[in-house]
Amino acid sequence: MAGITTHVLNTATGTPGAGMRIDFSVWEDGKYKLVKTVHTNSDGRTDQMILKPEETKVGKYELVFHVREFFAKIGTPMPDLAFIDTVPVRFAVFDTAQHYHVPMLATPWSCTTYRGS
């Protein structure tokens, strides 16, 4: 399956990152253009693919994960000035026949992403 997907794991608790806001943008005319904003479901995934296979083109994309907002919403104690606020992940699609899965593992103090399957 081609296209773009994501999911979020709260690695501070070992649970899905349910309810995280994610902004999806595409690189156009020399800047990132917001395409849509989604929220993760109870499993930490989005209900729909970020970008369906037939809509995916070779190019540059960005997912912005609203990490601080997520942890504040679930009541995680944090200082007023959070160590991590939003996390932009910029990546390229170089083959539209491939699937691009971009997960986020997050705590208020760290984050990790990788190209998943």
Disulfide bonds with the S-S distance in Angstrom:
none
